[in-house]
């Protein structure tokens, strides 16, 4: 089971691996992953606000793997 801190750490790792030559699609995917993590936080800490997109641990893992496959 992944925790919020695991996803945040993974985001940090992905951000460290980004360079000025990284493709635009990868940068956008990392940004989307960041916002999905933020929505995940809302689902835990401010449930009454509701998330703007469906979010779950499974969706976060899938998005993370998509970004990693981008190279």
Secondary structure, 3 states (H helix, E strand, C coil): CCCHHHHHHHHHHHHHCCCCCCCHHHHHHHHHHHHHHHHHHHHHHCHHHCCCCCCCHHHHHHHHHHHHHCC
